[in-house]
Amino acid sequence: MALSRGIVEKPRGPTCRHMTQKKDAGSARIAENKKASFNYFFEERYEAGMVLQGWEVKALREGKAQLTDGYVVIRDGELYVIGCQISPLRTASTHVKPEQARTKKLLMHKEEIKRLVGKVEQKGYTLVPLNLHWKNGRVKLEIALAKGKATHDKRDTIKDREGKREVERALKTRNR
């Protein structure tokens, strides 16, 4: 494409992509908090970036993360995830002391954080980490504004799950 001053611009798009992209990381899941859907009702979901150290990124590439005991807090208008464990690799550097359960800062727009502050202050709402995933070469944490389930709601969840399993078993034996 030629411009009026004789400057030639390189074409951009699918032809140049293969050079700049790594393997298709896409939105590959790193870790998932499966207990969260059992313990909470999700109202809204958000995606936040994470401030990580180099050894943490390397460990996440190996899938060494666990979100089960994690939760999100708001301090001084900023979001932090606590209890998200990233296990260091054995090949970690000797001059860095990796801390497995370090408090990590989350990155979101100020307007979104202000909305979350207002909603979390309401009775019964909390912020729960759902999953860690890659998005365009960066680590993202999906969090949810959630309300805790009562014991009877948890029993209903178990009952529904077992009912679905029985139906699947019946269909499987019928198709044989």
ROKOLPA-367208 format. One record per residue: residue in three letters; x, y, z of N, C-alpha, C, O, CB in turn. Coordinates in Angstrom, 2 decimals, decimal comma, padded with zeros to 5 digits. Glycine has a CB too. Layout:
BEGIN
aa  nu  nv  nw  cau  cav  caw  cu  cv  cw  ou  ov  ow  cbu  cbv  cbw
ALA  X  Y  Z  X  Y  Z  X  Y  Z  X  Y  Z  X  Y  Z;
...
//
This chain:
BEGIN
aa  nu  nv  nw  cau  cav  caw  cu  cv  cw  ou  ov  ow  cbu  cbv  cbw
MET  000,85  -001,17  000,00  000,00  000,00  000,00  000,89  001,23  000,00  001,71  001,39  000,91  -000,96  000,00  001,22;
ALA  000,77  002,08  -000,96  001,60  003,28  -001,07  000,83  004,47  -000,54  -000,36  004,63  -000,80  002,04  003,52  -002,52;
LEU  001,54  005,30  000,20  000,94  006,52  000,73  001,31  007,69  -000,19  002,09  007,51  -001,12  001,41  006,79  002,18;
SER  000,77  008,85  000,06  000,95  009,99  -000,83  002,40  010,47  -000,89  002,80  011,04  -001,90  000,05  011,12  -000,40;
ARG  003,19  010,28  000,16  004,56  010,78  000,16  005,55  009,73  -000,34  006,76  009,94  -000,23  004,95  011,23  001,57;
GLY  005,09  008,66  -000,87  005,98  007,65  -001,41  006,48  006,65  -000,38  007,36  005,85  -000,67  007,15  008,32  -002,05;
ILE  005,92  006,69  000,83  006,31  005,75  001,88  005,51  004,47  001,68  004,29  004,51  001,51  006,07  006,34  003,30;
VAL  006,19  003,37  001,69  005,53  002,09  001,50  005,33  001,44  002,87  006,28  001,31  003,64  006,35  001,16  000,55;
GLU  004,10  001,04  003,15  003,77  000,39  004,42  003,67  -001,10  004,20  003,09  -001,56  003,22  002,43  000,96  005,01;
LYS  004,24  -001,87  005,12  004,17  -003,33  005,02  002,76  -003,79  005,31  002,10  -003,23  006,19  005,17  -004,00  005,99;
PRO  002,28  -004,79  004,60  000,95  -005,32  004,90  000,95  -006,01  006,25  001,89  -006,72  006,59  000,48  -006,29  003,79;
ARG  -000,10  -005,81  007,00  -000,23  -006,45  008,31  -001,41  -007,40  008,26  -002,31  -007,25  007,43  -000,40  -005,41  009,45;
GLY  -001,39  -008,34  009,12  -002,50  -009,27  009,16  -002,02  -010,69  009,19  -000,94  -010,98  009,72  -003,41  -009,07  007,96;
PRO  -002,81  -011,59  008,63  -002,52  -013,02  008,74  -001,16  -013,41  008,15  -000,58  -014,41  008,58  -003,60  -013,80  008,05;
THR  -000,64  -012,66  007,18  000,62  -013,05  006,56  001,81  -012,88  007,50  002,77  -013,64  007,40  000,84  -012,25  005,29;
CYS  001,76  -011,91  008,40  002,88  -011,64  009,30  002,70  -012,30  010,66  003,64  -012,32  011,45  003,05  -010,16  009,49;
ARG  001,56  -012,83  010,94  001,25  -013,33  012,27  002,13  -014,48  012,73  002,52  -014,53  013,90  -000,16  -013,77  012,32;
HIS  002,44  -015,39  011,84  003,17  -016,58  012,26  004,54  -016,24  012,82  005,11  -017,03  013,58  003,32  -017,54  011,09;
MET  005,08  -015,11  012,47  006,40  -014,73  012,95  006,35  -014,21  014,39  007,27  -014,48  015,17  007,00  -013,66  012,04;
THR  005,31  -013,49  014,76  005,27  -012,85  016,06  004,60  -013,68  017,14  004,82  -013,45  018,33  004,58  -011,54  015,95;
GLN  003,78  -014,63  016,74  003,07  -015,41  017,75  003,85  -016,65  018,14  004,54  -017,26  017,33  001,69  -015,81  017,24;
LYS  003,72  -016,99  019,41  004,27  -018,25  019,89  003,28  -019,34  019,52  002,38  -019,14  018,70  004,53  -018,22  021,45;
LYS  003,45  -020,50  020,12  002,45  -021,54  019,93  001,11  -020,97  020,33  001,05  -020,09  021,19  002,78  -022,82  020,76;
ASP  000,06  -021,44  019,72  -001,26  -020,90  020,00  -001,63  -021,12  021,46  -002,25  -022,12  021,82  -002,31  -021,54  019,07;
ALA  -001,22  -020,17  022,30  -001,55  -020,26  023,73  -003,03  -019,98  023,91  -003,67  -020,56  024,79  -000,70  -019,27  024,57;
GLY  -003,59  -019,10  023,08  -005,01  -018,80  023,13  -005,47  -018,51  024,54  -004,93  -017,62  025,19  -005,80  -019,94  022,57;
SER  -006,44  -019,24  025,00  -006,92  -019,06  026,36  -006,84  -020,41  027,08  -007,84  -020,89  027,63  -008,38  -018,50  026,38;
ALA  -005,66  -021,00  027,09  -005,46  -022,30  027,72  -005,58  -022,17  029,23  -005,03  -021,24  029,83  -004,08  -022,88  027,34;
ARG  -006,27  -023,08  029,83  -006,46  -023,07  031,29  -005,20  -023,54  031,98  -004,55  -024,50  031,55  -007,65  -023,95  031,69;
ILE  -004,86  -022,87  033,06  -003,71  -023,27  033,88  -004,22  -024,01  035,11  -003,77  -025,12  035,41  -002,86  -022,03  034,30;
ALA  -005,17  -023,39  035,81  -005,72  -023,99  037,02  -007,18  -023,56  037,14  -007,58  -022,51  036,64  -004,90  -023,58  038,29;
GLU  -007,96  -024,39  037,82  -009,38  -024,11  037,98  -009,79  -024,37  039,42  -009,29  -025,29  040,06  -010,23  -024,98  037,01;
ASN  -010,70  -023,56  039,93  -011,22  -023,72  041,28  -012,57  -024,41  041,18  -013,61  -023,76  041,05  -011,33  -022,34  042,01;
LYS  -012,56  -025,74  041,25  -013,80  -026,51  041,08  -014,70  -026,43  042,30  -015,91  -026,60  042,19  -013,48  -027,95  040,78;
LYS  -014,11  -026,18  043,48  -014,92  -026,07  044,70  -015,79  -024,82  044,70  -016,81  -024,77  045,39  -014,01  -026,06  045,91;
ALA  -015,39  -023,80  043,94  -016,11  -022,53  043,97  -017,55  -022,69  043,50  -018,46  -022,10  044,09  -015,39  -021,51  043,10;
SER  -017,79  -023,46  042,45  -019,15  -023,61  041,94  -020,02  -024,42  042,89  -021,24  -024,31  042,86  -019,13  -024,27  040,56;
PHE  -019,39  -025,22  043,73  -020,15  -025,98  044,72  -020,51  -025,10  045,93  -021,58  -025,27  046,51  -019,34  -027,20  045,18;
ASN  -019,63  -024,18  046,30  -019,83  -023,37  047,49  -020,51  -022,03  047,26  -020,97  -021,40  048,21  -018,54  -023,14  048,14;
TYR  -020,58  -021,56  046,01  -021,09  -020,22  045,74  -022,03  -020,19  044,54  -021,94  -021,03  043,65  -019,95  -019,26  045,51;
PHE  -022,94  -019,19  044,54  -023,71  -018,80  043,37  -022,96  -017,64  042,74  -022,59  -016,69  043,44  -025,21  -018,41  043,73;
PHE  -022,72  -017,68  041,42  -021,99  -016,61  040,76  -022,96  -015,58  040,21  -023,89  -015,93  039,48  -021,11  -017,17  039,63;
GLU  -022,74  -014,32  040,55  -023,57  -013,23  040,04  -022,95  -012,65  038,76  -023,61  -012,59  037,72  -023,72  -012,12  041,12;
GLU  -021,69  -012,23  038,85  -021,00  -011,63  037,71  -019,58  -012,18  037,65  -019,00  -012,56  038,68  -021,00  -010,08  037,80;
ARG  -019,02  -012,21  036,44  -017,65  -012,69  036,26  -016,81  -011,56  035,68  -017,28  -010,77  034,87  -017,62  -013,95  035,32;
TYR  -015,55  -011,50  036,12  -014,61  -010,50  035,64  -013,29  -011,17  035,33  -012,98  -012,25  035,84  -014,43  -009,37  036,68;
GLU  -012,50  -010,51  034,48  -011,18  -011,01  034,15  -010,16  -009,96  034,59  -010,31  -008,78  034,27  -011,05  -011,31  032,62;
ALA  -009,14  -010,39  035,31  -008,13  -009,47  035,83  -006,74  -009,98  035,48  -006,51  -011,19  035,44  -008,27  -009,28  037,36;
GLY  -005,84  -009,05  035,24  -004,44  -009,41  035,04  -003,79  -009,63  036,40  -004,35  -009,24  037,43  -003,70  -008,31  034,24;
MET  -002,61  -010,24  036,41  -001,90  -010,50  037,66  -000,48  -009,96  037,57  000,16  -010,02  036,52  -001,87  -012,02  037,97;
VAL  000,01  -009,41  038,70  001,39  -008,98  038,79  002,18  -010,18  039,30  001,99  -010,62  040,44  001,56  -007,72  039,73;
LEU  003,07  -010,71  038,46  003,81  -011,93  038,80  005,31  -011,70  038,69  005,77  -010,80  037,99  003,39  -013,09  037,90;
GLN  006,05  -012,54  039,38  007,50  -012,54  039,26  007,88  -013,56  038,18  007,07  -014,39  037,78  008,19  -012,88  040,62;
GLY  009,11  -013,49  037,73  009,56  -014,36  036,64  009,44  -015,84  036,94  008,99  -016,60  036,09  010,98  -014,06  036,30;
TRP  009,83  -016,26  038,14  009,76  -017,69  038,48  008,31  -018,17  038,51  008,04  -019,34  038,24  010,44  -017,94  039,84;
GLU  007,38  -017,27  038,85  005,96  -017,65  038,88  005,43  -017,92  037,48  004,66  -018,85  037,27  005,12  -016,56  039,57;
VAL  005,84  -017,10  036,53  005,40  -017,31  035,15  005,92  -018,64  034,62  005,19  -019,37  033,95  005,87  -016,14  034,24;
LYS  007,18  -018,94  034,92  007,76  -020,21  034,48  007,03  -021,39  035,10  006,78  -022,40  034,44  009,25  -020,27  034,82;
ALA  006,67  -021,27  036,38  005,95  -022,34  037,06  004,54  -022,49  036,48  004,04  -023,61  036,37  005,89  -022,08  038,57;
LEU  003,91  -021,38  036,13  002,57  -021,45  035,54  002,60  -022,11  034,16  001,65  -022,79  033,79  001,96  -020,06  035,42;
ARG  003,67  -021,93  033,42  003,80  -022,60  032,12  003,85  -024,11  032,29  003,44  -024,86  031,40  005,06  -022,12  031,38;
GLU  004,34  -024,55  033,44  004,38  -025,97  033,76  003,09  -026,44  034,44  002,94  -027,63  034,71  005,57  -026,28  034,65;
GLY  002,17  -025,53  034,71  000,89  -025,88  035,32  000,96  -026,10  036,82  000,17  -026,88  037,36  000,36  -027,11  034,68;
LYS  001,88  -025,45  037,51  002,09  -025,65  038,95  001,31  -024,63  039,77  001,92  -023,89  040,55  003,59  -025,56  039,28;
ALA  000,00  -024,58  039,63  -000,82  -023,61  040,38  -002,01  -024,29  041,00  -002,49  -025,32  040,52  -001,29  -022,46  039,47;
GLN  -002,49  -023,70  042,09  -003,65  -024,23  042,80  -004,47  -023,05  043,34  -003,94  -022,18  044,02  -003,22  -025,19  043,96;
LEU  -005,77  -023,03  043,03  -006,65  -021,91  043,42  -007,66  -022,28  044,49  -008,42  -021,41  044,93  -007,38  -021,41  042,21;
THR  -007,70  -023,51  044,94  -008,77  -024,00  045,79  -008,98  -023,17  047,05  -010,12  -022,90  047,42  -008,49  -025,42  046,18;
ASP  -007,91  -022,77  047,71  -008,04  -022,03  048,96  -007,93  -020,52  048,77  -007,84  -019,78  049,75  -006,99  -022,49  049,93;
GLY  -007,95  -020,06  047,54  -007,74  -018,65  047,27  -009,00  -017,81  047,44  -010,12  -018,30  047,30  -007,22  -018,48  045,89;
TYR  -008,79  -016,54  047,74  -009,88  -015,57  047,80  -009,32  -014,19  047,45  -008,12  -013,96  047,52  -010,55  -015,55  049,21;
VAL  -010,22  -013,28  047,07  -009,82  -011,95  046,63  -010,27  -010,93  047,66  -011,40  -010,97  048,14  -010,42  -011,62  045,23;
VAL  -009,36  -010,01  048,02  -009,68  -008,94  048,96  -009,44  -007,59  048,28  -008,68  -007,48  047,32  -008,83  -009,06  050,27;
ILE  -010,10  -006,56  048,82  -009,92  -005,21  048,32  -009,27  -004,40  049,43  -009,83  -004,25  050,52  -011,29  -004,57  047,88;
ARG  -008,07  -003,88  049,15  -007,35  -003,04  050,11  -006,95  -001,74  049,42  -006,32  -001,77  048,36  -006,09  -003,78  050,67;
ASP  -007,30  -000,63  050,00  -006,94  000,69  049,48  -007,30  000,86  048,00  -006,53  001,43  047,23  -005,44  000,93  049,66;
GLY  -008,46  000,36  047,62  -008,92  000,50  046,25  -008,21  -000,38  045,24  -008,30  -000,14  044,04  -008,79  001,90  045,84;
GLU  -007,49  -001,40  045,72  -006,81  -002,33  044,82  -007,19  -003,76  045,18  -007,50  -004,05  046,33  -005,28  -002,15  044,88;
LEU  -007,17  -004,64  044,19  -007,53  -006,05  044,39  -006,27  -006,89  044,61  -005,26  -006,69  043,94  -008,34  -006,59  043,19;
TYR  -006,37  -007,82  045,54  -005,28  -008,77  045,81  -005,87  -010,16  045,93  -006,96  -010,34  046,49  -004,49  -008,38  047,10;
VAL  -005,15  -011,15  045,41  -005,57  -012,54  045,58  -004,65  -013,16  046,64  -003,43  -013,08  046,57  -005,50  -013,33  044,21;
ILE  -005,29  -013,80  047,62  -004,58  -014,41  048,73  -004,87  -015,91  048,70  -006,00  -016,32  048,44  -004,99  -013,78  050,11;
GLY  -003,86  -016,71  048,97  -004,05  -018,16  049,05  -003,91  -018,89  047,73  -004,06  -020,11  047,70  -005,37  -018,45  049,61;
CYS  -003,63  -018,19  046,66  -003,38  -018,83  045,36  -001,94  -019,31  045,40  -001,01  -018,50  045,46  -003,63  -017,84  044,15;
GLN  -001,75  -020,62  045,36  -000,40  -021,18  045,50  000,20  -021,51  044,14  -000,41  -022,18  043,32  -000,43  -022,42  046,37;
ILE  001,41  -021,01  043,94  002,18  -021,34  042,75  003,44  -022,03  043,23  004,29  -021,41  043,87  002,52  -020,05  041,88;
SER  003,56  -023,31  042,93  004,71  -024,10  043,39  005,93  -023,79  042,54  005,87  -023,85  041,32  004,39  -025,61  043,34;
PRO  007,06  -023,44  043,19  008,26  -023,13  042,41  008,85  -024,39  041,76  008,70  -025,50  042,27  009,32  -022,46  043,31;
LEU  009,49  -024,19  040,64  010,15  -025,28  039,96  011,44  -025,63  040,69  011,99  -024,79  041,40  010,43  -024,92  038,48;
ARG  011,92  -026,83  040,51  013,18  -027,23  041,16  014,36  -026,48  040,57  015,40  -026,34  041,21  013,39  -028,74  041,02;
THR  014,19  -026,01  039,36  015,28  -025,30  038,69  015,24  -023,80  038,95  015,83  -023,02  038,19  015,23  -025,56  037,19;
ALA  014,55  -023,38  040,01  014,46  -021,95  040,33  015,84  -021,40  040,64  016,74  -022,13  041,05  013,50  -021,71  041,52;
SER  015,99  -020,12  040,44  017,28  -019,46  040,64  017,73  -019,53  042,10  016,90  -019,60  043,01  017,20  -018,00  040,19;
THR  019,03  -019,52  042,31  019,57  -019,61  043,66  019,49  -018,29  044,40  019,46  -018,28  045,63  021,01  -020,08  043,61;
HIS  019,45  -017,17  043,69  019,40  -015,86  044,35  017,98  -015,36  044,61  017,81  -014,28  045,17  020,14  -014,86  043,52;
VAL  016,98  -016,11  044,21  015,60  -015,73  044,45  014,99  -016,74  045,43  015,10  -017,95  045,23  014,78  -015,68  043,12;
LYS  014,36  -016,24  046,46  013,69  -017,11  047,43  012,19  -017,15  047,09  011,45  -016,24  047,47  013,91  -016,60  048,91;
PRO  011,75  -018,18  046,37  010,34  -018,23  045,96  009,41  -018,47  047,15  009,62  -019,38  047,95  010,14  -019,32  044,91;
GLU  008,39  -017,64  047,24  007,38  -017,78  048,29  006,12  -018,35  047,63  005,53  -017,73  046,75  007,08  -016,40  049,01;
GLN  005,72  -019,54  048,05  004,66  -020,29  047,38  003,31  -019,59  047,44  002,62  -019,53  046,42  004,55  -021,66  047,98;
ALA  002,91  -019,07  048,58  001,58  -018,47  048,74  001,68  -016,96  048,89  001,10  -016,39  049,82  000,86  -019,08  049,97;
ARG  002,40  -016,32  048,00  002,58  -014,87  048,03  001,28  -014,16  047,66  000,54  -014,64  046,80  003,71  -014,45  047,07;
THR  000,99  -013,03  048,30  -000,17  -012,22  047,95  000,13  -011,52  046,63  001,14  -010,83  046,50  -000,52  -011,19  049,07;
LYS  -000,76  -011,69  045,65  -000,52  -011,14  044,32  -001,54  -010,05  044,00  -002,72  -010,19  044,29  -000,57  -012,25  043,26;
LYS  -001,05  -008,98  043,40  -001,92  -007,87  043,04  -002,63  -008,19  041,73  -002,04  -008,76  040,81  -001,11  -006,55  042,91;
LEU  -003,91  -007,81  041,65  -004,69  -008,00  040,44  -004,86  -006,65  039,74  -004,94  -005,61  040,39  -006,08  -008,63  040,75;
LEU  -004,91  -006,68  038,43  -005,00  -005,47  037,63  -006,37  -005,39  036,95  -006,73  -006,25  036,15  -003,88  -005,42  036,59;
MET  -007,11  -004,35  037,29  -008,41  -004,09  036,66  -008,58  -002,58  036,53  -007,84  -001,81  037,15  -009,59  -004,72  037,50;
HIS  -009,55  -002,15  035,73  -009,84  -000,74  035,60  -010,45  -000,21  036,90  -011,16  -000,92  037,60  -010,80  -000,49  034,42;
LYS  -010,15  001,05  037,21  -010,63  001,66  038,46  -012,14  001,64  038,57  -012,69  001,41  039,65  -010,13  003,08  038,57;
GLU  -012,83  001,90  037,46  -014,30  001,92  037,48  -014,85  000,55  037,89  -015,79  000,46  038,67  -014,86  002,35  036,10;
GLU  -014,24  -000,51  037,34  -014,69  -001,86  037,69  -014,44  -002,15  039,16  -015,28  -002,75  039,83  -013,97  -002,90  036,81;
ILE  -013,28  -001,73  039,68  -012,96  -001,97  041,08  -013,94  -001,22  041,97  -014,39  -001,75  042,99  -011,51  -001,54  041,39;
LYS  -014,29  000,02  041,60  -015,25  000,80  042,40  -016,61  000,10  042,43  -017,26  000,06  043,47  -015,40  002,23  041,84;
ARG  -017,04  -000,43  041,29  -018,31  -001,17  041,25  -018,25  -002,39  042,15  -019,20  -002,69  042,87  -018,64  -001,60  039,81;
LEU  -017,12  -003,09  042,11  -016,96  -004,28  042,94  -016,96  -003,93  044,42  -017,53  -004,66  045,23  -015,67  -005,02  042,58;
VAL  -016,33  -002,82  044,79  -016,29  -002,40  046,20  -017,72  -002,19  046,70  -018,07  -002,65  047,79  -015,46  -001,10  046,37;
GLY  -018,53  -001,51  045,92  -019,93  -001,28  046,31  -020,71  -002,57  046,48  -021,52  -002,69  047,39  -020,61  -000,41  045,29;
LYS  -020,47  -003,54  045,60  -021,22  -004,79  045,67  -020,72  -005,71  046,77  -021,51  -006,42  047,40  -021,15  -005,50  044,35;
VAL  -019,40  -005,71  047,02  -018,84  -006,58  048,06  -019,27  -006,10  049,45  -019,39  -006,90  050,37  -017,31  -006,62  047,96;
GLU  -019,50  -004,80  049,59  -019,93  -004,27  050,88  -021,35  -004,72  051,23  -021,74  -004,68  052,40  -019,86  -002,76  050,88;
GLN  -022,13  -005,13  050,23  -023,45  -005,68  050,51  -023,30  -007,00  051,25  -022,30  -007,70  051,12  -024,26  -005,87  049,19;
LYS  -024,31  -007,31  052,02  -024,25  -008,51  052,85  -024,22  -009,79  052,00  -025,04  -009,97  051,10  -025,44  -008,55  053,81;
GLY  -023,27  -010,66  052,30  -023,23  -011,98  051,68  -022,43  -012,09  050,40  -022,25  -013,20  049,90  -024,58  -012,41  051,40;
TYR  -021,93  -010,98  049,85  -021,17  -011,06  048,60  -019,68  -011,13  048,88  -019,18  -010,52  049,83  -021,48  -009,86  047,71;
THR  -018,97  -011,88  048,04  -017,52  -012,01  048,14  -016,95  -012,17  046,73  -017,68  -012,40  045,78  -017,13  -013,22  049,04;
LEU  -015,64  -012,03  046,62  -014,96  -012,23  045,35  -014,18  -013,54  045,41  -013,39  -013,76  046,33  -014,01  -011,04  045,02;
VAL  -014,41  -014,40  044,42  -013,83  -015,74  044,42  -013,05  -015,95  043,12  -013,57  -015,65  042,05  -014,93  -016,83  044,58;
PRO  -011,80  -016,45  043,20  -011,07  -016,77  041,97  -011,63  -018,06  041,35  -011,82  -019,06  042,04  -009,55  -016,93  042,26;
LEU  -011,88  -018,02  040,04  -012,45  -019,19  039,36  -011,40  -019,98  038,58  -011,29  -021,19  038,73  -013,56  -018,75  038,41;
ASN  -010,62  -019,28  037,76  -009,58  -020,00  037,01  -008,46  -019,07  036,60  -008,62  -017,86  036,49  -010,19  -020,67  035,79;
LEU  -007,31  -019,67  036,37  -006,15  -018,99  035,80  -006,01  -019,46  034,37  -006,11  -020,66  034,10  -004,83  -019,28  036,63;
HIS  -005,79  -018,54  033,45  -005,63  -018,94  032,06  -004,71  -017,97  031,33  -004,44  -016,87  031,80  -006,99  -019,02  031,36;
TRP  -004,23  -018,41  030,17  -003,41  -017,57  029,31  -004,30  -016,85  028,33  -005,24  -017,43  027,79  -002,34  -018,40  028,57;
LYS  -004,02  -015,57  028,10  -004,74  -014,82  027,08  -003,73  -013,90  026,41  -003,20  -012,98  027,03  -005,93  -014,01  027,70;
ASN  -003,47  -014,13  025,15  -002,49  -013,37  024,38  -001,13  -013,31  025,06  -000,49  -012,26  025,10  -003,01  -011,95  024,15;
GLY  -000,70  -014,43  025,59  000,62  -014,51  026,21  000,71  -013,95  027,62  001,80  -013,86  028,17  001,59  -013,80  025,36;
ARG  -000,41  -013,58  028,20  -000,43  -013,03  029,56  -001,31  -013,90  030,45  -002,26  -014,53  029,98  -000,93  -011,57  029,55;
VAL  -000,98  -013,91  031,74  -001,76  -014,69  032,69  -002,95  -013,85  033,16  -002,78  -012,70  033,58  -000,89  -015,15  033,89;
LYS  -004,13  -014,41  033,09  -005,34  -013,74  033,54  -006,02  -014,60  034,60  -005,95  -015,83  034,55  -006,30  -013,46  032,35;
LEU  -006,66  -013,94  035,54  -007,41  -014,62  036,58  -008,87  -014,24  036,42  -009,21  -013,06  036,42  -006,88  -014,25  038,01;
GLU  -009,73  -015,23  036,28  -011,16  -014,97  036,21  -011,70  -015,00  037,63  -011,55  -015,99  038,34  -011,90  -016,01  035,30;
ILE  -012,33  -013,90  038,04  -012,92  -013,82  039,37  -014,41  -013,64  039,23  -014,90  -013,17  038,20  -012,29  -012,68  040,21;
ALA  -015,14  -014,01  040,28  -016,59  -013,88  040,25  -017,08  -013,18  041,50  -016,56  -013,40  042,60  -017,25  -015,26  040,11;
LEU  -018,09  -012,34  041,32  -018,82  -011,79  042,45  -019,80  -012,88  042,83  -020,68  -013,24  042,04  -019,54  -010,40  042,09;
ALA  -019,66  -013,39  044,04  -020,41  -014,59  044,41  -021,12  -014,42  045,74  -020,73  -013,61  046,59  -019,49  -015,79  044,47;
LYS  -022,16  -015,22  045,90  -022,91  -015,27  047,15  -022,84  -016,70  047,66  -023,04  -017,64  046,88  -024,41  -014,79  046,96;
GLY  -022,56  -016,88  048,94  -022,41  -018,22  049,50  -023,68  -019,04  049,46  -024,77  -018,51  049,65  -021,93  -018,13  050,90;
LYS  -023,52  -020,32  049,22  -024,67  -021,23  049,21  -024,94  -021,72  050,62  -024,02  -021,91  051,42  -024,42  -022,43  048,27;
ALA  -026,21  -021,92  050,93  -026,60  -022,53  052,20  -026,44  -024,05  052,07  -026,28  -024,58  050,97  -028,08  -022,14  052,58;
THR  -026,50  -024,73  053,20  -026,30  -026,19  053,21  -027,33  -026,90  052,35  -027,00  -027,85  051,63  -026,36  -026,72  054,64;
HIS  -028,59  -026,45  052,40  -029,62  -027,12  051,60  -029,39  -026,91  050,11  -029,73  -027,78  049,31  -031,01  -026,61  051,99;
ASP  -028,81  -025,77  049,72  -028,49  -025,55  048,32  -027,39  -026,50  047,86  -027,41  -026,99  046,73  -028,07  -024,09  048,09;
LYS  -026,43  -026,74  048,73  -025,35  -027,67  048,40  -025,90  -029,09  048,23  -025,47  -029,83  047,35  -024,26  -027,65  049,48;
ARG  -026,85  -029,45  049,10  -027,47  -030,78  048,98  -028,22  -030,90  047,65  -028,18  -031,95  047,02  -028,43  -031,04  050,15;
ASP  -028,89  -029,83  047,24  -029,59  -029,84  045,96  -028,61  -030,02  044,80  -028,90  -030,72  043,83  -030,40  -028,54  045,77;
THR  -027,45  -029,37  044,91  -026,43  -029,50  043,87  -025,97  -030,95  043,75  -025,83  -031,48  042,65  -025,24  -028,57  044,17;
ILE  -025,72  -031,58  044,89  -025,29  -032,99  044,90  -026,38  -033,88  044,31  -026,09  -034,78  043,52  -024,95  -033,44  046,34;
LYS  -027,62  -033,62  044,69  -028,75  -034,41  044,20  -028,87  -034,30  042,67  -029,07  -035,30  041,99  -030,06  -033,94  044,88;
ASP  -028,76  -033,09  042,15  -028,84  -032,88  040,70  -027,70  -033,60  039,98  -027,90  -034,22  038,94  -028,82  -031,37  040,37;
ARG  -026,50  -033,50  040,54  -025,33  -034,13  039,92  -025,51  -035,64  039,86  -025,23  -036,26  038,84  -024,05  -033,77  040,71;
GLU  -025,98  -036,24  040,97  -026,18  -037,69  040,98  -027,29  -038,11  040,03  -027,19  -039,15  039,39  -026,51  -038,17  042,39;
GLY  -028,34  -037,30  039,92  -029,42  -037,59  038,97  -028,92  -037,60  037,53  -029,29  -038,47  036,75  -030,54  -036,57  039,12;
LYS  -028,07  -036,63  037,18  -027,52  -036,57  035,83  -026,64  -037,79  035,55  -026,66  -038,34  034,45  -026,71  -035,29  035,64;
ARG  -025,86  -038,21  036,55  -025,01  -039,39  036,38  -025,85  -040,64  036,12  -025,50  -041,46  035,27  -024,12  -039,60  037,61;
GLU  -026,95  -040,79  036,85  -027,81  -041,96  036,67  -028,42  -041,97  035,27  -028,50  -043,02  034,64  -028,91  -041,98  037,73;
VAL  -028,85  -040,81  034,80  -029,43  -040,72  033,45  -028,38  -041,10  032,41  -028,67  -041,83  031,47  -029,98  -039,30  033,18;
GLU  -027,15  -040,59  032,57  -026,08  -040,92  031,63  -025,77  -042,41  031,64  -025,55  -043,01  030,58  -024,83  -040,13  031,96;
ARG  -025,75  -043,01  032,82  -025,51  -044,46  032,92  -026,61  -045,24  032,21  -026,35  -046,20  031,49  -025,41  -044,91  034,40;
ALA  -027,85  -044,83  032,43  -028,98  -045,52  031,80  -028,90  -045,41  030,28  -029,14  -046,39  029,58  -030,32  -044,95  032,31;
LEU  -028,56  -044,23  029,77  -028,44  -044,05  028,33  -027,28  -044,86  027,77  -027,36  -045,42  026,67  -028,27  -042,57  028,00;
LYS  -026,21  -044,93  028,53  -025,03  -045,68  028,07  -025,34  -047,17  027,97  -024,97  -047,80  026,98  -023,85  -045,46  029,02;
THR  -026,01  -047,73  028,97  -026,35  -049,17  028,94  -027,42  -049,45  027,87  -027,42  -050,52  027,27  -026,86  -049,64  030,34;
ARG  -028,30  -048,50  027,64  -029,36  -048,69  026,64  -028,79  -048,70  025,23  -029,29  -049,42  024,36  -030,41  -047,59  026,77;
ASN  -027,75  -047,90  025,00  -027,16  -047,81  023,66  -026,25  -048,99  023,33  -025,84  -049,13  022,18  -026,38  -046,54  023,54;
ARG  -025,95  -049,84  024,27  -025,05  -050,96  024,01  -025,73  -052,07  023,32  -025,11  -053,09  023,02  -024,45  -051,47  025,25;
//
